[in-house]
């Protein structure tokens, strides 16, 4: 059976590899103005799904971001 890997998770493929699952995400972030034009920022996002019938597993992702915004 063929399979595909995404972000370290392996998903088997079959002749009927279609499925759907409820997916959701939540995120938060903060920013701090270091002067009138520049802001440093940090954020977090969680993404998850219900179990997929063809894998019997859930998908979960955690993202942490750090950045700088500059106003021209």
Secondary structure, 3 states (H helix, E strand, C coil): CCEEEECCEEEECCCCCCCCCCEEEEEEEEEEECCCCEEEEEEEEEEEECCCCCCCCCCEEEEEEEEEEECC
